[in-house]
Amino acid sequence: MRIWRRWFLRILVSLPVAVGGMAFAQDISSVAACRGCFVGELQLGPNPADASGQTKILLQDLLFIDPQGLVWKAGAGDVTDGASIPALFQPIVGSAWEEDYLPAAVIHDHYTTDAHKVRPWRDTAYVFYQAMLVRHVDVIKAKTMYYAVYVFGPHWDKLAPGVPCGHNCVNLSPNLTADLSTTNEYLRPADFAISHGAELNALQDEIRRAELSGEPLSLKDLQSIALEKHPTDAFISSLDGKPVQ
């Protein structure tokens, strides 16, 4: 399992658990009228294929409908690892048990695995931020976590073809999974390292100061900061999200 997943997800041992307090639509038929909301409940159970108990399985579909009406679906049967968040980053993301950002992390987790890269990496980072706001995650934390996945999360240059998974939804066909890695000439896995802690902590302080001053940093501002700090990053320096060749 990749280390970025260990950052944001730790699953309760006493599962299945339904995360409460979510802005759920009533059923899948409500998707067309739903904007900026979750459909379904986050329920996680033991993974029968993992005797160690380090991973859990999503027991039912969880969907997020973004403000533009696109549907992002984490499907029943998805496997999520349950490692802890490094202590260095707990001031940024909070406790590993916090329910506020967990549903957003599950959606992001799904679309950044090799099997489901059906939308651009920038869009996938953005939906993580949108889903956190729907869950009422503190905006300082949400912007810091957005920056973290934007800069240090996985990046890819080509999309998997995908198949329809409902209204305004696309997902990967299972029979394409084995060939997916060959479709990305430029594919960079997540790189969340302890050495990045100083940058993220400093950024969080900058975001906080901006919020308190009444002149908050926009996501575009955060992207500019990312470019300033990582000018040679081929993905971040590109206009379309694809690496500069």
C-alpha positions in Angstrom: 0.0 0.0 0.0 1.3 3.4 -0.8 2.3 5.7 2.0 -0.1 8.6 1.0 -2.9 6.3 1.9 -1.4 5.7 5.3 -1.5 9.5 5.9 -5.2 10.0 5.7 -6.9 6.7 6.6 -7.0 4.6 9.7 -10.0 2.4 10.1 -11.7 1.6 13.4 -11.1 -2.0 14.6 -14.7 -2.4 15.7 -16.2 -2.4 12.2 -18.5 -2.1 10.4 -19.1 1.5 11.3 -21.4 4.1 9.7 -19.9 7.6 9.8 -22.7 9.9 11.1 -23.5 13.5 10.4 -23.1 13.3 6.7 -25.1 15.3 4.2 -26.7 12.3 2.5 -29.1 12.3 -0.4 -31.9 9.7 0.2 -31.0 7.3 -2.6 -29.2 7.0 -5.9 -32.2 8.4 -7.8 -31.6 11.7 -6.0 -28.2 12.2 -7.7 -29.6 14.4 -10.5 -30.9 16.9 -8.0 -27.9 16.6 -5.6 -24.9 19.0 -5.7 -22.1 19.0 -3.2 -23.3 16.0 -1.2 -22.6 12.4 -0.4 -24.9 9.5 -1.3 -24.7 6.4 0.9 -23.0 5.7 4.2 -19.4 5.1 4.8 -19.3 1.5 6.1 -16.1 -0.5 6.5 -15.6 -4.1 7.4 -12.8 -6.6 7.8 -11.0 -7.8 4.7 -11.3 -11.6 4.6 -8.2 -11.8 2.3 -6.0 -10.0 4.9 -5.3 -12.1 7.9 -3.2 -9.3 9.4 -6.2 -7.0 9.7 -4.3 -4.1 8.3 -6.8 -3.4 5.6 -10.6 -3.1 5.5 -13.2 -3.3 2.8 -15.9 -0.7 1.8 -19.1 -2.6 2.5 -21.3 -0.5 0.2 -21.0 2.1 -2.5 -20.2 5.7 -1.3 -20.7 8.5 -3.8 -19.8 12.1 -3.8 -21.6 14.5 -6.2 -19.4 17.6 -6.6 -20.9 21.1 -7.1 -20.6 20.6 -10.9 -22.8 17.5 -10.8 -20.0 15.0 -11.5 -20.4 11.8 -9.5 -17.3 10.2 -7.8 -17.9 6.7 -6.7 -15.9 4.5 -4.2 -17.4 1.1 -4.8 -18.3 -1.7 -2.4 -15.3 -4.1 -2.2 -12.7 -1.3 -2.4 -9.8 -2.2 -0.1 -8.3 0.5 2.2 -5.3 0.1 4.4 -5.4 1.0 8.1 -2.0 2.3 8.9 -1.5 5.3 11.2 -0.8 9.0 10.4 2.8 10.0 11.3 2.9 12.0 14.5 4.6 14.9 12.7 1.5 15.5 10.6 -1.2 15.1 13.3 -1.2 18.9 14.0 -2.2 19.3 10.3 -4.7 16.5 9.7 -5.7 15.8 13.3 -6.3 12.4 14.9 -6.4 9.3 12.7 -9.9 8.7 14.1 -11.4 12.0 13.0 -14.6 11.4 11.0 -14.7 14.8 9.4 -12.4 14.2 6.5 -12.6 10.4 6.3 -15.3 10.1 3.7 -13.5 12.6 1.5 -10.3 10.6 1.9 -12.0 7.4 0.9 -13.3 9.0 -2.3 -9.8 10.5 -3.0 -8.2 7.1 -2.2 -10.4 5.3 -4.8 -9.5 7.7 -7.7 -5.8 7.8 -7.0 -5.2 4.0 -7.1 -3.7 2.6 -10.2 -7.0 0.8 -11.0 -9.1 4.0 -11.1 -7.2 6.9 -12.6 -10.1 7.9 -14.8 -10.0 11.6 -14.1 -7.0 14.1 -14.1 -4.9 14.3 -10.9 -5.7 18.0 -10.5 -9.4 17.3 -10.6 -8.9 14.4 -8.1 -7.1 16.7 -5.7 -9.8 19.3 -6.1 -12.7 16.9 -5.4 -10.9 15.9 -2.2 -11.0 19.6 -1.1 -14.7 20.0 -2.1 -15.7 16.8 -0.2 -13.9 18.0 2.9 -15.8 21.3 2.8 -19.1 19.4 2.5 -18.0 17.6 5.7 -17.4 20.9 7.4 -13.7 20.3 7.7 -12.0 23.4 9.1 -10.9 25.5 6.0 -7.3 25.8 7.2 -7.0 22.1 7.5 -8.8 21.5 4.2 -6.5 23.9 2.3 -3.4 22.4 3.9 -4.5 18.9 3.0 -5.4 20.0 -0.5 -1.9 21.4 -0.9 -0.4 18.2 0.4 -2.1 16.0 -2.2 -1.6 18.6 -4.9 2.1 18.7 -4.4 3.1 15.3 -2.9 0.2 13.1 -4.0 0.3 10.8 -7.0 0.4 12.3 -10.5 -0.4 10.8 -13.8 -0.4 12.0 -17.4 -3.0 9.7 -19.1 -6.5 8.6 -18.1 -7.9 5.1 -18.1 -10.8 4.8 -20.5 -13.3 3.9 -17.8 -16.9 2.8 -18.1 -20.2 4.4 -17.1 -21.1 3.8 -13.4 -24.3 5.9 -13.4 -25.5 9.4 -14.1 -22.4 11.6 -14.7 -20.2 8.9 -13.3 -17.2 7.0 -14.9 -15.3 4.1 -13.5 -12.6 1.7 -14.7 -13.5 -1.5 -16.4 -12.1 -4.4 -14.4 -10.5 -6.0 -17.4 -8.4 -2.9 -18.0 -6.7 -3.0 -14.6 -3.8 -5.2 -15.6 -2.8 -3.0 -18.5 -3.3 0.4 -16.8 0.3 0.9 -15.7 1.5 0.8 -19.3 -0.8 3.6 -20.4 1.0 6.3 -18.3 4.4 7.2 -19.7 4.8 9.7 -16.9 3.4 8.3 -13.6 4.7 9.5 -10.3 3.6 7.8 -7.0 2.9 9.7 -3.9 5.9 11.1 -2.1 4.8 12.0 1.5 8.1 12.2 3.4 9.0 13.4 6.8 11.2 16.0 5.2 8.1 17.7 3.8 6.8 18.4 7.3 8.4 21.8 7.6 6.9 23.0 4.3 3.4 21.9 5.2 3.6 23.3 8.7 4.8 26.7 7.4 2.1 26.7 4.8 -0.6 26.0 7.4 0.6 29.0 9.3 0.5 31.1 6.2 -3.1 29.9 5.4 -4.1 30.7 9.0 -2.7 34.2 8.9 -4.5 34.9 5.6 -7.8 33.6 7.0 -7.5 35.8 10.1 -6.6 38.8 8.0 -9.8 38.5 6.0 -7.8 37.9 2.8 -7.8 34.1 2.5 -5.6 32.3 0.1 -7.5 30.8 -2.8 -6.6 27.4 -4.3 -5.1 29.3 -7.2 -2.8 31.0 -4.7 -1.9 27.7 -3.2 -1.0 26.4 -6.7 1.2 29.4 -7.2 3.0 28.8 -4.0 3.5 25.1 -5.0 5.0 26.3 -8.3 7.3 28.8 -6.5 8.5 26.1 -4.1 8.7 23.3 -6.7 9.6 25.1 -10.0 11.2 22.0 -11.6 8.3 19.7 -10.9 7.2 18.7 -14.4 3.6 18.2 -13.3 3.1 21.3 -11.2 4.7 23.6 -13.7 2.4 22.4 -16.5 -0.8 24.3 -17.5 -2.8 21.2 -18.3 -1.7 19.0 -15.5 0.5 16.8 -17.8 4.2 16.8 -17.3 6.4 19.3 -19.2 8.5 17.3 -21.7 
